[in-house]
Amino acid sequence: MKRLAISIFTFIVFLAVNVNADAQGIKYGASDDESAEGTWGTNKKENYDVAIHITDASLIGKTVTGIIVPTVPNTTNWKAWLTKDLKLVDKQNAPDIDSVKFSPSDKKVTIMFSSPYTITQDGVYVGYSFDVSTLTDETKTPVLVVGSNDAEKFYLHTSRTYTKWASRPSLGIASALAVIIEGVPANAAAIGSLESAATQIKQPTNYTFHVLNHGSAGVNSVDYSYSVAGKTGTGHANLSIDAFYNKSGDVSFNLPEFDDPGNYTLKLAIDKVNGETNADAAISTQSSEITVYKVLPVHRPLLEEYTGTWCGYCPRGFVGLQRMNLLDPENFIGISFHNGDAMEITTSFDNNVKGFPDAWIDRYHETDPYIGDNTTNSFGIDKVYSALAKTIAPADISLSAKWTDENKTAVTATSSVSFALDQSSNHWRVAYFLIADSLHGTTSRWQQHSYYTDGSMFADDSLMAPFIKNEYSYPYFSDVVIATSKSWVSGEEGSITAPITGGIPQTFDYTFNLADAVNTNGESLVQDKKHIRVVAALIDTETGHVVNAAKIGISQPETNGINNLDAANPLKVSLTYYSIDGKRLTAPQHGLNIVKTSDGKTFKIIKK
């Protein structure tokens, strides 16, 4: 969890004083989601000055009439103010438009300014000030905030710690104050910045845009129109967006099918809000680029985890990958590099690892293998992985793998890479990894250490139970890299060749000898050949990033199949096998298996 060096960020839910804006009024600020509010502070006795900067072009000519100030007890010298510029006189805040003194009567107080102020093209700063002279649990962190990186939503000055006025986006927070603005129309909305999208020919494309409320009535519905590739369309969507400026809601619709690949411009406009002409129609039109491929590659990011049995924090990585395999056994690709234990095969990654556990997705996004990018100790790697999977991959990659001989002494993996577009240059290579599941040992180097035995973290995750009950345990380790191709960092030379023709697969073979699957002490990591599989990664050699990945089990005759399974399968539906921890199998293994049928059924079987 990230920590601020001199501040405390504690999430607290506050009660609010409801302020009903009139027919032409609206609230403006970083967020009106009070459940997301928290507190921030310096843990010192000092004066605080907090402000936001209103710069939205659509608010020029509207008037600021008041401010809703979040307050805390045991504080003094409260002021609400307006200023054209943030400046200090004798080291104290000196607003140049208006300043109103008040005594807090509730946790949120509405203060009206002496006279309305008309917003100009230069914008205006709106803020409040107070003194902390007594330190309590509340006054240590007295500023109500929300999570945000908007530099205009948190300007700060304090008498001892932040002695110059400046925006503080690096803190990742914004002030929870709200400004009352009047003069806005009742029914108005804008479109947030449109995101580019990719699709393929002859296929409907679902597109989502953000509706931003700009009206005092909020948004109950919108009517929109669009044009792309010479085709036009209209749509209607019901929403529920409160009368808070820039509060958003999403609208999704299907674009018409594209007949030819290429780049197209989508133009989108909101024509009506709540059945009335959109008062912001003149500024509501937005454009976006739509890239259309013959075939759109499926992007499966590669998550590389770095762990070790000696690391007491690493059980969360163990469980994070286990949970991801259960959530999405078909598409999730995670592999584990071990360090300083019986499964260590290399130490060359150490320069990229800042601590254990650690994870890199596609070799450019560092994250936690369980928490993900969350700021709390909650499961979040699924959200990070899903978000990165939505980025466009330049090519599809698939795999096959087979034993080279009856004794299963070597595995040949064959990758097939098909680029979406023709390319004149070749800066792509494929790397290969031999992966083992269900590895187990009884010596101390196989003993997983855990710092979570007090149950204070992750107690609600059933998969963490073994590590909460025991400081040391001997789990069965999965997703373990037991061998890599020779050039696994940059990829194998010749695995992709020029010229590259879009839609034409390029294949490449790589053979792993199982005798080479050893740890750094030279001990074999091959325990059960049924639990070995292959992962391949397509690498952009110009950036070093992985751009797509694939995984596969090793094909083998099902000579030891489950007796009478076909007799119980009279419709001959296709069957897919998984281990109890979510790994896809090429054939059922001894013990408990999960079986999914092509007609949507799931059941468990035991192979003796």
N, C-alpha and C positions, 0 to 999 in steps of 0.2 A: 504493500500500500504506500502510495506517495505521501510524503509528509512535507509541510512547509517548515523551513528552518526556524522561524521565529513566530509562527502563528499556529492557531488551533482551528480545525475545521470540523465542527460537530453538527450533525444533522438533527434538527429539532423541528417539530411541527408547531406552528403558531396559529392561534385564533386571530381572525381578522375582523376589522370594522368594515362592514359592507358599505360601499359608496356607490350609489346608483347614479351613473351619469345621466344627464337630461337628454332630450331627444337629439341634441346636437353635440353631445359630449362623449369623450372616450378616454380610457386609461392607456397610458404608454409606459413601457419599461422593459426590463429584460425578460420577465416571465410573470404570469399570474398563477402559476402552478404552485400553490402553497405547500403541497406535500413534498416538493423538492427543495424547500428552503432549508438553509443551515446557517450557522453563525461563523464569523471569522473575527480575529483580533490579534493584537500583538502581545497580550498578556502583561500589559504595562499600564501604569497611571499616566494618561496623556490626553491631549485634545485630538478628536477625530473630525476630519472634514471629508465628506463623501459626495460624489456627484456623478451624473451621467450627462452625456452631450447629445442633444437632439439635432440631427443633421439630415433627416429624411426629407428629400425634395418635395414629396407629396404633402408635407406639413407646412410648407412655406405659406404664410398668410393666415394660418390658424393661430389661435391664442392659447397661451398657458395661463390657467386660472388658479391652479392649486397643486398641492403635492400630498401624497399619502406616505407618511414617514414611519418606518418601523423603529420602535423604541425599546429600551430595556430599563428596568428599575435601577436605582442607586447611581444614576447619572444626572448631570446638571448642565445648565447653560445651553439649552437647546435653541437652535435657530433653523428656520427653513429659508432658502434664498434662491435668487436668480442672478446670473451674471453673464455678460458677453464674453469675458475672458477670465481665466483662473489666474489670480495673482495674490501675492502676499505683501502686506505692509507691516513692518516690524515683526515679521515671521508669523503673522496671523492672516487668516483668510479675509479677503476684502472684496465682497461682491459689489458690482457696480449698478445693478438694476433695482433689486428689492431684497430686504431681509426682515423676517418676522420672528420675533421671540415667542416661545410658547413653553408650557409645562406639560409633559406627557400625562394623558389621562387614560390611556389604554396602550395595548401593545402595538397598535397601528393607529396613528392620529392623522386626521385630514386637516391640513392647513391651507387656507385660501390667502392668496397674495393681495396686496393693497389694491392693485388694479391689473386687469388682464394685460399680458405682454404678447405682442404679435411676433411670431417667428419669422426671421428674415433668412436670406440665403446663406448667411454666415452661421445660422443655428444659434443655440443658446444652451448654457449649462444650468442644470437644475440640481440642487443638492441640499444637504443639511449638515449641521455641526452639533457637537456635544462634548462634554468633558467627563473623563473617568478619573475620579479622585479616590475611590475606594475599590479595591479588587475583591470581587466575588466570583462565583462560578459563571455568572452571567456577564459581568463586566470584563472578564478576561477576554471574551470574544463577543463584543457587543454589536457588531455590524451584521445585520441580516443580509444574506447573500443567496444567490442561486448559481449553479454550475454554468459557466459560459466562457468563451474566449473572445467575445466582442469587445474590442479595445475601447469603444465609445460608451460602454455601459458600466465602467468602473474606474473613475478617477479618484485618487486618494492623496490626502496629505495628513500627516500626524505631527505633533509637536516634538516627538523624540525619535521616532523610528523612520518615518518616511517624510523627511523635512522639506521636500520639494514636491510641488504638484506634478502628477504624471498619471497616465493611464497604466493599469496593472494587468494586462492580458496574461502574463506569465503565471499569475496566481490561479488562473482557470476559473475565476468567479466573476460575478457581476452583482451590483447593488440590487436589492429587492425593493427599492423605492418605486413608487408609481406616480406618474405625472398626470394631472387632469388637463385635458386639452379640449377646447370647444371650437365650434365652427366647422366641424367635419360633417360631410353629408351622412344621411341615414344609411343608404345602401351603396356601399362602395367596396371594391376588392381589387387586389392586384395579384399577379402571378409571380411566385418566387422564381429565382434563376432556374431555367430549365436545364436538366442534365442531358448530356449526349447519350445516345442509346445505340445498340447494335442488334441486328436481327438477320434473318435469312429470307431468301426469296420464297414466294408461295406459302407464306406462313403468317397467321395473325400475330401481331405484336402488341402486348399489353404495355401501355405507357402511363406513367403516373406524374402528375404535376401538383404543386403546392399552391393552395389558395390562401392569400394573406388578407385578413380583414382590415379594412380601412374605414368602416362605417360605424355610426353610433348604434345601429340596430343589430350588429353582428351579422352572421351569414347563416341563413337556413337553407338556401339553395343557390345554385349558379346555373346559368345557361352559357355554354361556350361554343366556339367554332374553331376549326382548324383547316389547314391546307398543307399537303405534302405530295410531292411527285405528281403534280397535276390533278390531284384528287382533293375534294373538300368534304367536310362533314360537320355535323353539329351534335351537341349532347346536352343532357340535363343531369344534374347530380344534387341530391339532398345532403346537407351538411349540418353540423351543430357547432358553430364557432361563436364564442362569446364576444361581446363588445370590448375587446382589448386590442389595441393597435398592433398589427402584425401577428396576432395569434393565427395559427394556420390549421388547415385541414387538407387531406389528400383526396384527389379525384383520379380514378383510373378508368381508362377506356382502351378499346382496341383500335389501333391504326389499320388502315386498309392494307391488304397484301401488296407486296412489291413484286413487280414482274422481272426486274433486272437488278443485278448487283450494282453498287455504286454509293456515292455520298449524296444525301438529300437534306434539304432544309425543311424542318417542321415549323410552321407559324401557328401560334395558339393565342386566343384572346377570350377574355370573359366579357360577354355582351350584356348579361343581366345578373342582378343580385336580388334575391328574394322576389323575383318576378318583375322587378323594376329595372329600368336602364341603369347600367353600371356608371356611377358618377365618376369613377376613375378609368373609364373605358379608354380614354386618350393615352394612358400610360400603362394599360394592362397587357398589351400585346408583347409576347416574348418569342424568341426563336431558338431552335436547337438543331444540332446536327444528328442525323440518323445514318449510320453506316450499315449497308445491306450487303451480306455475303451470299455466295452460293450455298455454303454450309457454315453455320455458326459453331465454332468450336465450344465444347463443354470445358469449362475451367475447373480443374481440381487442384487447389493449392497444395503445396508440400509443406507440412509442419515438421520441423526438425527440433526435437527436444534434447536438452542436455541435462544429464542427471547422474546420480551416483548413490549407491546403497549407504554410504557414509553420511549423506546429506539428510539431516532431519527434516528439512522443509520439502524434500523431493517427493514424498507420498502424494502431494497434491498434483504433481505432474503425472504420476502413475495413474491416479484416478481421473485426471482430466482427459487423458487419451482413451482410457477405458470407457468413460462416459460418451465421448465423441464417437467411438466405434459402435456403441449401442444406439446413439441417436441417428447416425447415418452410415451404416456399414457399407453401403454401395459406393459412396463418393468420398468419404473422409480418408485422407492419406496422412498418417502420422508415423514418424520413425524416431527411435530413441538412440542417441549416442551416450554410452556410459563412460564415466570417468572414475579412475581410482578404485575399481572393483573388479569382480571376476568377469564382467562383460565388456571391459574396456578393450577396444581394438585400435584406437588412435588417440593422440593428444593434440593433433594439429589444429583442432578447432578452438583451442583455448583462447586465442587472441580475440575471437568474436564473442566470447562468453564473459559477461560481467559478473555473474554469480550463478548459483545453482538453487533451484531449478531455473532454467531459461529456455526460451523457445524463439525460433525465427520462422516466420511464414514466408515462403518464396524468397528467402534470403534477403529481404529488405525490411520486413516489419517485425521488430522485436516485441515480444509480449510474454505474458505468463501462461504456462501450459494449462492452468486451471482457471485462474481469475480472468485471464485475457487482459483487456485494457481497463477493467473496472478499477475504481478507487476504493472499493470495499472488498472484503474477503468472500465474495459470492461468485458462483460459477458464471463465467462470461466468455470463455474461449470460443463457444459456439457462435456468438454474435460476431466476433472478430473474423473467424474463419469464413462465415457466411458472407460477410461484407466483402472480403477480398475475393471470394469465389465469383462475385458479380462483375469483377473487372474482366475485360475482354482478353482472351488468350489468342495469340496469333496462329495457333495450330492445335489440332486434335492430336492426342497421343494415346495409343493403346498398346497392350502387351500380350504376349503369349510366352509360356515357359514350359520346358519339358526336360525330363531326365535324359541324359545322353547314353545311358547304358542300364542294363538290368540291375546292376548293383547300386545304382543311384550315387555314383561317385562325383558326378558333375551335373550342372544345370545350364542349359542354354536358354537365354532370354532373347526374344525377338521383339524389338520395338517397331511400331509403325506410326510414322508422323505424317500428317496431312495438313499443309498450310492452307489457310483460307484464301490467300491472295498470292499472285505471282510476286517473286522477289528477285531483284537483280544481284543482291549481295547475300552472302551466307555468313552469318555470325551466330550460328546455332549449333549446339551439340547436345548429346544425350548422355546422362550419367546413370549408373545402375547400382542398386543396393540389394544385398541378400538379407532378408529379414527372418528372424526366428520368433515364434510365439511359444508361450508356456515353458520358458527356461526356468530351471529350478536347481538349487544347490543347498547343501547343509553346512558348509564351512562359513566362517565369519565374513568372508568376502561376498557372500550371497545374502547376508543378513541386512535387511532394510531398517535403517534407523528412522525414528519418528519423533518430532517435537510436539505432536498434537495429542498426546495422551491425556491431557486434562479435559479434552472435549470442548474447549472454549471456542474452537473454530471448526467449521464444517461438520458439526454434530448432526445436522439435518441431512447430510449426504450419506446414504446407507453404504455406498461403496468405500467410504472412508473408515468404516467401522473397524476393520482389522488394524488400522494404524492408530486409532483412538484407544483401543483396548490394550495394545502392546507397544512398548517402547522399541522393541526389536521384533522382527517377524521374518519369515522366509516365504514371501509370496512367489507366485508363478509370474515371471516377467514376460511381457509381450511387446511387440513392435521393436524389438532389439536389432540394431544393425550388427550383423556378425561378419560381413565382408562388403567391400565396395569395389566398384570398377577402378582401374588403375588411376584414371583421371576424374575422380568423382567430384572434385571441386569445379573444374571447368568443363567437364564432359569429354567423351571419347572422340578423338580426331577421326574424321571420316564417317561419323554416325549420321551427319546430314551433309549432303553435297549440293553444289550449284551446277546448273541453274535450278531454282526452286519454282515449280509450276503449281499454282493453286489447285487443290483438289486431287493431286496425284500423290499417293502415299510413298514415303521413303522408308525402307526397312533396314534394320541393322541387327546383327547378332552379337551377343556378348556371352561368354561362357565363364561360369564360376566353378572352380574346383573346390569341393567341400573340404579337401585337405588344407586349403588356405584359410578356412573360416576358423581362426584361432584368436584368442585374446593376446594382449601384449606380453603375457608370460609364455606364449606358445601352446596354451591348452585349448583343445577343441571346444567349439561352441555348438557343435552339432549334437543335439540330444535326441530329437525325434524328427525324422525327415518328413513326417506328415504335417509338421508345423512350420515348414519353411516356405517362404514365398518371395516374390521379387517386386521391387518398386523401381520405376524409371522416372527421371526428371528431365524435361527439356529446358536447356539453359541458354540464356542470351549472353554470349561471351563479351559483349560490349559493356554490359552493366553488372554481370555476375549474378543476375536474378534468375530464379526459376520462374518459368512462365506457364508451365503446365506439368502435370504428373499423372502417373497411372500405376496400378497395382494388380497383381495376379497371383493366384496359386499355381502350383506346378502340376501339370496334367499327368495322370497316371491311370492305368486300368483299374476299374473298381472291382477287383477280384475278391475283395472282402466286403462287398456291399451287404446291406442289411437284408436278412432273409425275408422273403415275402413282401418287400416294400412295394413292388410292382403290383402284386395281387391286391394290395390295399389302395392302389391307385388306378382303378379301372378306366378313368377318363384320360389317362396318360398325360396329365398336366405336367409342365416342367417343374422341377424341384430345385431349390437353392438351399444349400446347407450353411449353417453358421455355428461357431462354437458358442459356449455360454457367455463369453465376454464380447460377443458381437463380431468376431472375425469371420469373413466369408471363407468357406472351405471348398476345395475342388471335389471332395468326397466326404461322406460322413466319417467321423473319427470314433475311436473307442470311447465309450462313456456317453454322456448326455450331449445331444445335438438339438439345435433349433432348425426347423425345416419350414421354409416359406414356399407356397405353391404359386404358380402363375395366375391362378384365379383368386388370389388375395387371402388365402387361408394360412394360418401359422399354427404349428404344433410342435411338440417335443417328442423325441425318440431316443432310445438308448441302444447303442450298438455294443454287443458283448464281444 
